């Protein structure tokens, strides 16, 4: 995923978070089932990317291609409008703050 995002001109960064969760998309491996029984959820990665509207479709396409395995559990992609962006250190706002 990181490599796919690095190739997009105008993309200034992304955040990757280790999270735990569950879904109904696929069968668990034996090790995953053991892990889930102990913790209650599986290890997942959350990717957050804020982009100007001009490159949103390109970023979405790259993320979908990078995450797709054809198996259940590939994840979901949500696209939401960004109401405001503000860079605290410089006071920039709008697309320049992204």
N, CA, C and O atoms as a printed pandas DataFrame, in Angstrom:
     atom_number atom_name residue_name chain_id  residue_number  x_coord  y_coord  z_coord
0              1         N          UNK        A               1    0.829   -1.186    0.000
1              2        CA          UNK        A               1    0.000    0.000    0.000
2              3         C          UNK        A               1    0.875    1.252    0.000
3              4         O          UNK        A               1    0.628    2.192   -0.755
4              5         N          UNK        A               2    1.890    1.255    0.847
5              6        CA          UNK        A               2    2.759    2.426    0.943
6              7         C          UNK        A               2    3.394    2.747   -0.398
7              8         O          UNK        A               2    3.447    3.909   -0.802
8              9         N          UNK        A               3    3.874    1.723   -1.090
9             10        CA          UNK        A               3    4.525    1.924   -2.385
10            11         C          UNK        A               3    3.543    2.488   -3.406
11            12         O          UNK        A               3    3.900    3.369   -4.189
12            13         N          UNK        A               4    2.319    1.990   -3.403
13            14        CA          UNK        A               4    1.302    2.477   -4.339
14            15         C          UNK        A               4    1.002    3.953   -4.088
15            16         O          UNK        A               4    0.826    4.722   -5.033
16            17         N          UNK        A               5    0.945    4.342   -2.833
17            18        CA          UNK        A               5    0.659    5.739   -2.502
18            19         C          UNK        A               5    1.840    6.645   -2.825
19            20         O          UNK        A               5    1.649    7.788   -3.240
20            21         N          UNK        A               6    3.059    6.143   -2.637
21            22        CA          UNK        A               6    4.254    6.946   -2.945
22            23         C          UNK        A               6    4.306    7.353   -4.414
23            24         O          UNK        A               6    4.897    8.379   -4.752
24            25         N          UNK        A               7    3.703    6.571   -5.272
25            26        CA          UNK        A               7    3.754    6.854   -6.700
26            27         C          UNK        A               7    2.763    7.891   -7.182
27            28         O          UNK        A               7    2.702    8.161   -8.381
28            29         N          UNK        A               8    1.986    8.482   -6.292
29            30        CA          UNK        A               8    0.957    9.440   -6.702
30            31         C          UNK        A               8    1.472   10.871   -6.542
31            32         O          UNK        A               8    1.724   11.320   -5.424
32            33         N          UNK        A               9    1.626   11.583   -7.655
33            34        CA          UNK        A               9    2.073   12.980   -7.569
34            35         C          UNK        A               9    1.043   13.825   -6.815
35            36         O          UNK        A               9   -0.162   13.689   -7.031
36            37         N          UNK        A              10    1.520   14.680   -5.947
37            38        CA          UNK        A              10    0.626   15.553   -5.189
38            39         C          UNK        A              10    0.149   14.987   -3.871
39            40         O          UNK        A              10   -0.486   15.695   -3.089
40            41         N          UNK        A              11    0.444   13.715   -3.607
41            42        CA          UNK        A              11    0.053   13.113   -2.334
42            43         C          UNK        A              11    1.145   13.426   -1.308
43            44         O          UNK        A              11    2.300   13.042   -1.488
44            45         N          UNK        A              12    0.776   14.117   -0.245
45            46        CA          UNK        A              12    1.784   14.592    0.708
46            47         C          UNK        A              12    2.064   13.621    1.845
47            48         O          UNK        A              12    3.056   13.793    2.553
48            49         N          UNK        A              13    1.232   12.615    2.045
49            50        CA          UNK        A              13    1.484   11.673    3.121
50            51         C          UNK        A              13    0.280   10.806    3.420
51            52         O          UNK        A              13   -0.795   10.983    2.846
52            53         N          UNK        A              14    0.478    9.866    4.327
53            54        CA          UNK        A              14   -0.576    8.964    4.767
54            55         C          UNK        A              14   -0.255    8.524    6.184
55            56         O          UNK        A              14    0.899    8.575    6.609
56            57         N          UNK        A              15   -1.264    8.095    6.908
57            58        CA          UNK        A              15   -1.085    7.575    8.260
58            59         C          UNK        A              15   -1.491    6.110    8.279
59            60         O          UNK        A              15   -2.513    5.734    7.706
60            61         N          UNK        A              16   -0.684    5.283    8.942
61            62        CA          UNK        A              16   -0.949    3.855    9.075
62            63         C          UNK        A              16   -1.029    3.547   10.565
63            64         O          UNK        A              16   -0.108    3.863   11.319
64            65         N          UNK        A              17   -2.131    2.931   10.988
65            66        CA          UNK        A              17   -2.337    2.614   12.399
66            67         C          UNK        A              17   -2.558    1.127   12.574
67            68         O          UNK        A              17   -3.281    0.506   11.796
68            69         N          UNK        A              18   -1.935    0.552   13.598
69            70        CA          UNK        A              18   -2.214   -0.829   13.977
70            71         C          UNK        A              18   -3.478   -0.820   14.811
71            72         O          UNK        A              18   -3.562   -0.117   15.817
72            73         N          UNK        A              19   -4.454   -1.597   14.396
73            74        CA          UNK        A              19   -5.721   -1.670   15.113
74            75         C          UNK        A              19   -6.130   -3.124   15.271
75            76         O          UNK        A              19   -5.489   -4.011   14.708
76            77         N          UNK        A              20   -7.166   -3.375   16.013
77            78        CA          UNK        A              20   -7.754   -4.707   16.138
78            79         C          UNK        A              20   -9.206   -4.601   15.731
79            80         O          UNK        A              20   -9.862   -3.600   16.020
80            81         N          UNK        A              21   -9.714   -5.617   15.065
81            82        CA          UNK        A              21  -11.098   -5.599   14.643
82            83         C          UNK        A              21  -11.547   -6.971   14.197
83            84         O          UNK        A              21  -10.785   -7.936   14.254
84            85         N          UNK        A              22  -12.781   -7.051   13.755
85            86        CA          UNK        A              22  -13.285   -8.305   13.217
86            87         C          UNK        A              22  -14.228   -7.992   12.080
87            88         O          UNK        A              22  -14.752   -6.884   11.973
88            89         N          UNK        A              23  -14.436   -8.967   11.245
89            90        CA          UNK        A              23  -15.359   -8.833   10.127
90            91         C          UNK        A              23  -15.926  -10.190    9.791
91            92         O          UNK        A              23  -15.601  -11.191   10.429
92            93         N          UNK        A              24  -16.756  -10.214    8.809
93            94        CA          UNK        A              24  -17.399  -11.460    8.420
94            95         C          UNK        A              24  -16.954  -11.899    7.043
95            96         O          UNK        A              24  -17.634  -12.690    6.391
96            97         N          UNK        A              25  -15.797  -11.384    6.587
97            98        CA          UNK        A              25  -15.400  -11.569    5.209
98            99         C          UNK        A              25  -14.657  -12.841    4.862
99           100         O          UNK        A              25  -14.623  -13.201    3.686
100          101         N          UNK        A              26  -14.054  -13.550    5.820
101          102        CA          UNK        A              26  -13.267  -14.715    5.447
102          103         C          UNK        A              26  -13.106  -15.647    6.633
103          104         O          UNK        A              26  -13.339  -15.276    7.784
104          105         N          UNK        A              27  -12.699  -16.870    6.316
105          106        CA          UNK        A              27  -12.397  -17.857    7.346
106          107         C          UNK        A              27  -11.048  -17.520    7.984
107          108         O          UNK        A              27  -10.142  -17.024    7.313
108          109         N          UNK        A              28  -10.925  -17.790    9.269
109          110        CA          UNK        A              28   -9.677  -17.533    9.979
110          111         C          UNK        A              28   -8.730  -18.710    9.841
111          112         O          UNK        A              28   -9.163  -19.860    9.768
112          113         N          UNK        A              29   -7.435  -18.421    9.807
113          114        CA          UNK        A              29   -6.449  -19.498    9.887
114          115         C          UNK        A              29   -6.423  -19.978   11.336
115          116         O          UNK        A              29   -6.984  -19.332   12.221
116          117         N          UNK        A              30   -5.780  -21.096   11.568
117          118        CA          UNK        A              30   -5.714  -21.642   12.931
118          119         C          UNK        A              30   -5.044  -20.652   13.885
119          120         O          UNK        A              30   -5.521  -20.444   15.001
120          121         N          UNK        A              31   -3.948  -20.046   13.452
121          122        CA          UNK        A              31   -3.237  -19.090   14.304
122          123         C          UNK        A              31   -4.084  -17.842   14.563
123          124         O          UNK        A              31   -4.117  -17.335   15.684
124          125         N          UNK        A              32   -4.764  -17.353   13.534
125          126        CA          UNK        A              32   -5.628  -16.184   13.705
126          127         C          UNK        A              32   -6.759  -16.486   14.671
127          128         O          UNK        A              32   -7.101  -15.647   15.504
128          129         N          UNK        A              33   -7.336  -17.656   14.573
129          130        CA          UNK        A              33   -8.434  -18.036   15.458
130          131         C          UNK        A              33   -7.956  -18.067   16.904
131          132         O          UNK        A              33   -8.669  -17.639   17.811
132          133         N          UNK        A              34   -6.743  -18.578   17.113
133          134        CA          UNK        A              34   -6.185  -18.610   18.470
134          135         C          UNK        A              34   -5.977  -17.182   18.979
135          136         O          UNK        A              34   -6.307  -16.878   20.125
136          137         N          UNK        A              35   -5.431  -16.305   18.130
137          138        CA          UNK        A              35   -5.195  -14.913   18.494
138          139         C          UNK        A              35   -6.510  -14.212   18.801
139          140         O          UNK        A              35   -6.607  -13.461   19.772
140          141         N          UNK        A              36   -7.523  -14.458   17.973
141          142        CA          UNK        A              36   -8.809  -13.810   18.173
142          143         C          UNK        A              36   -9.446  -14.275   19.476
143          144         O          UNK        A              36  -10.079  -13.481   20.172
144          145         N          UNK        A              37   -9.285  -15.547   19.812
145          146        CA          UNK        A              37   -9.875  -16.060   21.039
146          147         C          UNK        A              37   -9.272  -15.377   22.261
147          148         O          UNK        A              37   -9.965  -15.162   23.256
148          149         N          UNK        A              38   -7.988  -15.035   22.193
149          150        CA          UNK        A              38   -7.317  -14.411   23.330
150          151         C          UNK        A              38   -7.671  -12.932   23.426
151          152         O          UNK        A              38   -7.973  -12.435   24.511
152          153         N          UNK        A              39   -7.636  -12.234   22.310
153          154        CA          UNK        A              39   -7.787  -10.785   22.329
154          155         C          UNK        A              39   -9.202  -10.346   21.984
155          156         O          UNK        A              39   -9.646   -9.288   22.431
156          157         N          UNK        A              40   -9.915  -11.141   21.199
157          158        CA          UNK        A              40  -11.264  -10.784   20.808
158          159         C          UNK        A              40  -11.366  -10.177   19.425
159          160         O          UNK        A              40  -12.467   -9.912   18.943
160          161         N          UNK        A              41  -10.223   -9.952   18.778
161          162        CA          UNK        A              41  -10.252   -9.364   17.443
162          163         C          UNK        A              41   -8.902   -9.598   16.766
163          164         O          UNK        A              41   -7.901   -9.879   17.424
164          165         N          UNK        A              42   -8.898   -9.477   15.451
165          166        CA          UNK        A              42   -7.678   -9.689   14.676
166          167         C          UNK        A              42   -6.917   -8.394   14.447
167          168         O          UNK        A              42   -7.480   -7.300   14.478
168          169         N          UNK        A              43   -5.623   -8.551   14.219
169          170        CA          UNK        A              43   -4.784   -7.403   13.889
170          171         C          UNK        A              43   -5.152   -6.890   12.501
171          172         O          UNK        A              43   -5.280   -7.673   11.560
172          173         N          UNK        A              44   -5.321   -5.592   12.375
173          174        CA          UNK        A              44   -5.633   -4.935   11.111
174          175         C          UNK        A              44   -4.774   -3.688   10.993
175          176         O          UNK        A              44   -4.186   -3.230   11.972
176          177         N          UNK        A              45   -4.709   -3.148    9.794
177          178        CA          UNK        A              45   -4.026   -1.878    9.559
178          179         C          UNK        A              45   -5.054   -0.882    9.041
179          180         O          UNK        A              45   -5.796   -1.185    8.106
180          181         N          UNK        A              46   -5.104    0.287    9.633
181          182        CA          UNK        A              46   -5.974    1.363    9.151
182          183         C          UNK        A              46   -5.097    2.367    8.418
183          184         O          UNK        A              46   -4.069    2.806    8.935
184          185         N          UNK        A              47   -5.511    2.725    7.212
185          186        CA          UNK        A              47   -4.796    3.700    6.399
186          187         C          UNK        A              47   -5.687    4.928    6.280
187          188         O          UNK        A              47   -6.853    4.827    5.899
188          189         N          UNK        A              48   -5.126    6.086    6.610
189          190        CA          UNK        A              48   -5.867    7.334    6.486
190          191         C          UNK        A              48   -5.089    8.272    5.576
191          192         O          UNK        A              48   -3.896    8.505    5.774
192          193         N          UNK        A              49   -5.781    8.807    4.576
193          194        CA          UNK        A              49   -5.154    9.698    3.612
194          195         C          UNK        A              49   -6.100   10.861    3.370
195          196         O          UNK        A              49   -7.263   10.659    3.021
196          197         N          UNK        A              50   -5.608   12.069    3.554
197          198        CA          UNK        A              50   -6.384   13.279    3.249
198          199         C          UNK        A              50   -5.791   13.873    1.976
199          200         O          UNK        A              50   -4.594   14.156    1.915
200          201         N          UNK        A              51   -6.629   14.059    0.967
201          202        CA          UNK        A              51   -6.132   14.535   -0.323
202          203         C          UNK        A              51   -7.045   15.609   -0.900
203          204         O          UNK        A              51   -8.231   15.663   -0.578
204          205         N          UNK        A              52   -6.482   16.467   -1.759
205          206        CA          UNK        A              52   -7.331   17.414   -2.485
206          207         C          UNK        A              52   -8.270   16.655   -3.424
207          208         O          UNK        A              52   -7.939   15.562   -3.885
208          209         N          UNK        A              53   -9.424   17.227   -3.704
209          210        CA          UNK        A              53  -10.398   16.596   -4.589
210          211         C          UNK        A              53   -9.795   16.200   -5.931
211          212         O          UNK        A              53  -10.201   15.204   -6.529
212          213         N          UNK        A              54   -8.825   16.980   -6.401
213          214        CA          UNK        A              54   -8.243   16.759   -7.728
214          215         C          UNK        A              54   -7.567   15.400   -7.867
215          216         O          UNK        A              54   -7.488   14.871   -8.976
216          217         N          UNK        A              55   -7.078   14.822   -6.771
217          218        CA          UNK        A              55   -6.403   13.522   -6.876
218          219         C          UNK        A              55   -7.129   12.420   -6.113
219          220         O          UNK        A              55   -6.607   11.310   -6.000
220          221         N          UNK        A              56   -8.307   12.696   -5.593
221          222        CA          UNK        A              56   -9.040   11.713   -4.784
222          223         C          UNK        A              56   -9.317   10.423   -5.553
223          224         O          UNK        A              56   -9.117    9.335   -5.013
224          225         N          UNK        A              57   -9.770   10.523   -6.793
225          226        CA          UNK        A              57  -10.081    9.319   -7.575
226          227         C          UNK        A              57   -8.832    8.505   -7.854
227          228         O          UNK        A              57   -8.885    7.275   -7.847
228          229         N          UNK        A              58   -7.708    9.166   -8.100
229          230        CA          UNK        A              58   -6.442    8.477   -8.356
230          231         C          UNK        A              58   -5.968    7.728   -7.111
231          232         O          UNK        A              58   -5.497    6.595   -7.201
232          233         N          UNK        A              59   -6.097    8.366   -5.957
233          234        CA          UNK        A              59   -5.704    7.731   -4.697
234          235         C          UNK        A              59   -6.606    6.533   -4.411
235          236         O          UNK        A              59   -6.124    5.474   -4.007
236          237         N          UNK        A              60   -7.898    6.696   -4.615
237          238        CA          UNK        A              60   -8.841    5.591   -4.394
238          239         C          UNK        A              60   -8.496    4.405   -5.299
239          240         O          UNK        A              60   -8.465    3.264   -4.839
240          241         N          UNK        A              61   -8.243    4.665   -6.559
241          242        CA          UNK        A              61   -7.907    3.599   -7.500
242          243         C          UNK        A              61   -6.621    2.874   -7.076
243          244         O          UNK        A              61   -6.558    1.646   -7.129
244          245         N          UNK        A              62   -5.611    3.621   -6.662
245          246        CA          UNK        A              62   -4.337    3.020   -6.229
246          247         C          UNK        A              62   -4.523    2.172   -4.980
247          248         O          UNK        A              62   -3.956    1.084   -4.879
248          249         N          UNK        A              63   -5.312    2.658   -4.031
249          250        CA          UNK        A              63   -5.544    1.909   -2.793
250          251         C          UNK        A              63   -6.320    0.625   -3.062
251          252         O          UNK        A              63   -5.995   -0.429   -2.515
252          253         N          UNK        A              64   -7.348    0.716   -3.906
253          254        CA          UNK        A              64   -8.128   -0.478   -4.234
254          255         C          UNK        A              64   -7.257   -1.531   -4.913
255          256         O          UNK        A              64   -7.360   -2.716   -4.596
256          257         N          UNK        A              65   -6.408   -1.114   -5.836
257          258        CA          UNK        A              65   -5.532   -2.057   -6.538
258          259         C          UNK        A              65   -4.511   -2.676   -5.585
259          260         O          UNK        A              65   -4.243   -3.875   -5.666
260          261         N          UNK        A              66   -3.947   -1.886   -4.696
261          262        CA          UNK        A              66   -2.913   -2.385   -3.781
262          263         C          UNK        A              66   -3.479   -3.335   -2.733
263          264         O          UNK        A              66   -2.789   -4.266   -2.316
264          265         N          UNK        A              67   -4.714   -3.125   -2.300
265          266        CA          UNK        A              67   -5.302   -3.932   -1.234
266          267         C          UNK        A              67   -6.018   -5.180   -1.736
267          268         O          UNK        A              67   -6.270   -6.101   -0.959
268          269         N          UNK        A              68   -6.346   -5.221   -3.020
269          270        CA          UNK        A              68   -7.157   -6.312   -3.552
270          271         C          UNK        A              68   -6.359   -7.615   -3.669
271          272         O          UNK        A              68   -5.326   -7.669   -4.336
272          273         N          UNK        A              69   -6.860   -8.660   -3.006
273          274        CA          UNK        A              69   -6.284  -10.001   -3.150
274          275         C          UNK        A              69   -7.288  -10.959   -3.776
275          276         O          UNK        A              69   -6.926  -12.042   -4.236
276          277         N          UNK        A              70   -8.552  -10.547   -3.788
277          278        CA          UNK        A              70   -9.607  -11.429   -4.269
278          279         C          UNK        A              70  -10.170  -12.318   -3.178
279          280         O          UNK        A              70  -11.094  -13.095   -3.424
280          281         N          UNK        A              71   -9.627  -12.213   -1.982
281          282        CA          UNK        A              71  -10.088  -13.002   -0.841
282          283         C          UNK        A              71  -10.954  -12.130    0.057
283          284         O          UNK        A              71  -10.822  -10.906    0.065
284          285         N          UNK        A              72  -11.840  -12.768    0.812
285          286        CA          UNK        A              72  -12.578  -12.033    1.821
286          287         C          UNK        A              72  -11.607  -11.450    2.827
287          288         O          UNK        A              72  -10.566  -12.049    3.097
288          289         N          UNK        A              73  -11.922  -10.305    3.381
289          290        CA          UNK        A              73  -11.038   -9.688    4.360
290          291         C          UNK        A              73  -10.084   -8.673    3.770
291          292         O          UNK        A              73   -9.207   -8.174    4.475
292          293         N          UNK        A              74  -10.235   -8.350    2.478
293          294        CA          UNK        A              74   -9.376   -7.339    1.852
294          295         C          UNK        A              74   -9.580   -5.966    2.482
295          296         O          UNK        A              74   -8.707   -5.106    2.364
296          297         N          UNK        A              75  -10.684   -5.745    3.131
297          298        CA          UNK        A              75  -10.936   -4.476    3.791
298          299         C          UNK        A              75  -11.991   -3.656    3.078
299          300         O          UNK        A              75  -12.660   -4.122    2.156
300          301         N          UNK        A              76  -12.117   -2.437    3.528
301          302        CA          UNK        A              76  -13.086   -1.508    2.958
302          303         C          UNK        A              76  -12.398   -0.176    2.748
303          304         O          UNK        A              76  -11.420    0.150    3.421
304          305         N          UNK        A              77  -12.928    0.593    1.800
305          306        CA          UNK        A              77  -12.418    1.931    1.556
306          307         C          UNK        A              77  -13.595    2.891    1.667
307          308         O          UNK        A              77  -14.610    2.720    0.992
308          309         N          UNK        A              78  -13.458    3.887    2.509
309          310        CA          UNK        A              78  -14.489    4.904    2.681
310          311         C          UNK        A              78  -13.938    6.222    2.157
311          312         O          UNK        A              78  -12.801    6.583    2.463
312          313         N          UNK        A              79  -14.722    6.936    1.381
313          314        CA          UNK        A              79  -14.337    8.247    0.880
314          315         C          UNK        A              79  -15.303    9.263    1.465
315          316         O          UNK        A              79  -16.513    9.179    1.255
316          317         N          UNK        A              80  -14.758   10.220    2.196
317          318        CA          UNK        A              80  -15.573   11.231    2.864
318          319         C          UNK        A              80  -15.107   12.616    2.453
319          320         O          UNK        A              80  -13.918   12.817    2.208
320          321         N          UNK        A              81  -16.014   13.569    2.374
321          322        CA          UNK        A              81  -15.581   14.941    2.087
322          323         C          UNK        A              81  -14.856   15.524    3.303
323          324         O          UNK        A              81  -15.233   15.267    4.447
324          325         N          UNK        A              82  -13.843   16.287    3.046
325          326        CA          UNK        A              82  -13.066   16.923    4.108
326          327         C          UNK        A              82  -13.556   18.364    4.236
327          328         O          UNK        A              82  -13.378   19.160    3.315
328          329         N          UNK        A              83  -14.161   18.700    5.352
329          330        CA          UNK        A              83  -14.756   20.028    5.530
330          331         C          UNK        A              83  -13.689   21.107    5.656
331          332         O          UNK        A              83  -13.801   22.163    5.034
332          333         N          UNK        A              84  -12.667   20.855    6.446
333          334        CA          UNK        A              84  -11.639   21.857    6.691
334          335         C          UNK        A              84  -10.298   21.167    6.915
335          336         O          UNK        A              84  -10.222   20.102    7.528
336          337         N          UNK        A              85   -9.249   21.795    6.407
337          338        CA          UNK        A              85   -7.891   21.338    6.688
338          339         C          UNK        A              85   -7.091   22.546    7.146
339          340         O          UNK        A              85   -7.149   23.602    6.516
340          341         N          UNK        A              86   -6.350   22.405    8.227
341          342        CA          UNK        A              86   -5.558   23.495    8.773
342          343         C          UNK        A              86   -4.207   22.958    9.214
343          344         O          UNK        A              86   -4.148   22.018   10.006
344          345         N          UNK        A              87   -3.129   23.531    8.720
345          346        CA          UNK        A              87   -1.786   23.154    9.178
346          347         C          UNK        A              87   -1.454   24.064   10.362
347          348         O          UNK        A              87   -1.307   25.275   10.198
348          349         N          UNK        A              88   -1.339   23.489   11.524
349          350        CA          UNK        A              88   -1.162   24.258   12.756
350          351         C          UNK        A              88    0.146   25.046   12.743
351          352         O          UNK        A              88    0.171   26.200   13.170
352          353         N          UNK        A              89    1.232   24.441   12.259
353          354        CA          UNK        A              89    2.536   25.090   12.333
354          355         C          UNK        A              89    2.643   26.355   11.477
355          356         O          UNK        A              89    3.367   27.283   11.837
356          357         N          UNK        A              90    1.931   26.397   10.354
357          358        CA          UNK        A              90    2.058   27.542    9.440
358          359         C          UNK        A              90    0.790   28.373    9.307
359          360         O          UNK        A              90    0.834   29.492    8.797
360          361         N          UNK        A              91   -0.332   27.840    9.757
361          362        CA          UNK        A              91   -1.591   28.538    9.620
362          363         C          UNK        A              91   -2.242   28.361    8.263
363          364         O          UNK        A              91   -3.312   28.917    8.017
364          365         N          UNK        A              92   -1.610   27.586    7.363
365          366        CA          UNK        A              92   -2.200   27.345    6.037
366          367         C          UNK        A              92   -3.532   26.637    6.187
367          368         O          UNK        A              92   -3.766   25.912    7.155
368          369         N          UNK        A              93   -4.415   26.865    5.195
369          370        CA          UNK        A              93   -5.692   26.168    5.217
370          371         C          UNK        A              93   -6.052   25.736    3.795
371          372         O          UNK        A              93   -5.453   26.186    2.819
372          373         N          UNK        A              94   -7.053   24.845    3.706
373          374        CA          UNK        A              94   -7.481   24.332    2.418
374          375         C          UNK        A              94   -6.486   23.334    1.844
375          376         O          UNK        A              94   -5.784   22.649    2.588
376          377         N          UNK        A              95   -6.427   23.254    0.510
377          378        CA          UNK        A              95   -5.570   22.270   -0.160
378          379         C          UNK        A              95   -4.094   22.420    0.196
379          380         O          UNK        A              95   -3.370   21.425    0.234
380          381         N          UNK        A              96   -3.637   23.636    0.455
381          382        CA          UNK        A              96   -2.214   23.826    0.800
382          383         C          UNK        A              96   -1.877   23.241    2.167
383          384         O          UNK        A              96   -0.714   22.941    2.440
384          385         N          UNK        A              97   -2.874   23.075    3.022
385          386        CA          UNK        A              97   -2.647   22.479    4.341
386          387         C          UNK        A              97   -2.579   20.964    4.289
387          388         O          UNK        A              97   -2.065   20.322    5.204
388          389         N          UNK        A              98   -3.103   20.400    3.211
389          390        CA          UNK        A              98   -3.090   18.942    3.067
390          391         C          UNK        A              98   -1.732   18.559    2.594
391          392         O          UNK        A              98   -1.460   17.375    2.392
